[in-house]
Structure formats: C-alpha cells, structure tokens
Amino acid sequence: MNENNKLDITNEDLAKAFTEASKEDNFSIKNTKKVKNKKSYLMFLILGIICFLGGLGCLLFSFFSPTEEREALTFPKIPSKETKEEIYSSLTGEVLADASLKTAPAFCIQTPNGTDGARPQAGLNQAGVVFEAIAEAGITRFAAIYQNPTSAVIGPIRSLRIYYLEWDTPFDCTIVHAGGSADALAAVSRGGYKDLTESYAYMYRGTYSGRLWNNLFTTSAYLKQFSIDRGYDASNINGFKRMTPEEAKKERVDKTAAEKLAITKPANGNTSEINPSVSAINFRFGGSANFNVSYNYDTGSNTYLRSYASGAAHEVYSCPTDDLGEKNPEDTCNLVQMAPSVVIAMVVSERRASDNYHEDITVTGSGKAYVFQNGTVAQGTWNKATKDDQIKFLDDSGAEIELIPGQTFISAIPNYGSVDF
C-alpha cells in the first residue's frame, strides 16, 4: 500500500468523532428515559382509576345490599356504655346494689316504745317499714320490718300482738319477738310462720341498768345465722306500690313548679287543690301524751323529722357495722333522729280487749288514711281485704297511691285519736 492510499486521521478528528457519538448516545438515553417515565405514569394513573372505581363499587354495594351484609362491610361501631337495669327493693322501693338482695330474708321485730327503758331504740333507723300502734295501756309499740340489716345492735325486743302479726304477714318475714298475747302465739303456731321467739342463741341481754326489762337485743349477724340454720334463705315480700326514684323526683319538681306558678291540680272534675303542702304533722293516739308524736318536714333531705309530743327528738342508736359482739348500744353507738321519707296515718277501729288491758284493733276492712310524702298530704282510705293481703292506700278517686322510695312509718291512729296538720 502506498502513502497516498493511507487515511490521514489525526487525534483531533478522533476527539471530534467521539464527541458527536456521545451526543447521539445521550440523546438516545434521554429519550428512552422519557418513554419509560411516560409508561410508569400511565400505569399509575390506570391503577388509581381502578382502585377508585373498586372502592366506589364496594360503597354502592354496601349501601344497596341487605342490612346484614351492609353491617358486615361497614367500619366496626364504637360500643356504647351499657345501661344497667335498676333493681328496686320490694320493701322500700330504693335501688339495690345486687339482685340477690331483693329476695334476702326479712325480719319483723317487735320493738317497744315505752318510757320504762325502751328508749332510745337501737337500729330502728335501718327498718324499711315501721308499724306503730298501741300495745297496752296507751303505750305504743313498733313492728319494724328489716331486710339486709347491717346494724350491730337491734332492739329492744318485746312481745307480739295479733294485729302486728297480721300487718307483718304480707312481708313473708321471720317474726322476732319475746313471747306475746295468747291469740298471737296461737296464730303463729298454726299459721306456719317463720318464728324466732326469745332465744339466747340468737339474742342477748344488755347490762345497762337504765334499760330495766327492755334489755333484750339481737344483731344483724345473729339474724342472718338464724336464717341459715333454719334454711330460710329468701323472703317473697309483698310490698307497697312505689314510685321509682326518678318518678319521685319528677313529682317533687312538678309540685314545686306548680306551687311557684300557683297552679292547682283538678281532681274528679273540680278545681280544688289536692296534695297540699304540709310542713308540720301531729298524731294523737288518745292516751298518754308521752306517746303522741309530731313530724316536721325537712326540705333539704325530703324527710320528716320525728319528735315526741314533748318536743324532744325521737332519737335511736345507729350502730356501726363492725363486729361489736354482744354490747350495750349506749357504749358503742351514736344517736340519730328518726327521719322517714313517708309518713302515713291510718285511722282504725280500736277498743280495749276483754282483759281491759290489751288492745283490740280491727286490721282488715278499710278506714281513713293520710299519706304524707314530698312535703304534701294525700287524703284517702286504706284497704286490707285479708290478713294475707297487703294494705292499699287509695286516694279519693279510688286509685292506689304510689309511695316514694325510702323508710315508711305507718301509725295506726285509734278512731278516738286525731291527725292534725
């Protein structure tokens, strides 16, 4: 090969050629990247549209699908707080903490009220219902009905009368007493009652000298143990007709509002006011003034402060729940004034019994009644068909009066006594 046929390529030409090639390659790479970016964007766009359409389809399906399927597709609901169903005491109408307390054994305890060492009583403030009547010689006595008591001392305990027994019967309670009149003891024996008469296995004698013969006591623990030992595990209480706590509050609010607006509530087609406000009540049993009582309505607590006719407060020993053993209430308990939520006077046919000492009270039938609650009085009648039936308190139209929840104090006022307010 000769010199003329050789390629004359210099270093400068090579550099220029390399630069041109690099430009072409970069252009190709850039274009390739742009194409790839466009494809990726398109793919993401298509996927987004598919997801959107899918979600919309699920939403439409869940809306138009049957309820059960729709609920399964919706987000889980936040559980709401469950509304606990209230359980009310058959004895007092108050709310109970546990359902088992509703049928717990009940006890009807004969409690004296004489001035011969019976006062102050112990634990009487824990009784759900208290009947008051003359026992003998003008001296009143209580039939106090307890359920789920916690008092460390309860009493004193005295003898039974037939009319107290017939008031006790609907409460399906253990009759707690120390002997009694012949007719009452015979009725207990043949009637199949749960019976606890004077027993030093479940009662004890206090040692405080001022009590004299009114020194027989029991305790909540003793009463519960008696029920366990005898197998008396429940009481089917036939109580009074009660409002719920909410209904009682509403009635009180309505009554207060009506008074402020001077509105009267018509009854039986007339415009006379019923259930007028009453702040002071006086019961006279017709015998010694020592046993007449008065009540003063306390607006703040919505209760009736009970006092004797002398003006002295009817105080009782409120005993702590710790295990005190067999103690005198004077040594370990605090005095509190009796303050029931409901006060009732029922006028009864009463006379001296054939022995000219005990009382003869007609328990069944009907008579005048006065029901004091929420600061008002409803006048009507009481009705008791048989000894096994509970007393019904009826207003003037014949409708049964609903009592508000709380302790209820019922005084049997002789037809020769009086009710003033």
Secondary structure, DSSP 8 states (H G I E B T S, - for coil): --GGGS----HHHHHHHHHHHHHHHHHHHHHHHHHHHHHHHHHHHHHHHHHHHHHHHHHHHHHHS-HHHHHHHS-------------B-TTT--B-SSGGGGGS-EEEEEEE--TTTT-S-BSGGG-SEEEEEEEETTEEEEEEEEES---S-BB----B-HHHHHHHGGG--EEE-S-B-HHHHHHHHHHT-EEE-S-TTT-EE---GGGTT--EEB-HHHHHHHHHHHT----------B--HHHHHHHHHHHHHHHHTT----BTTB----S-B--EEEEE-SS-GGG-EEEEEETTTTEEEEEETTS-B-EEEE--SS---S--HHHH-EEEE---SEEEEEEE-EEE-TTSSBEEE--SEEEEEEEEETTEEEEEEEEE-STTS--EEEETTS-B--B-SS-EEEEEEETTSEEE-
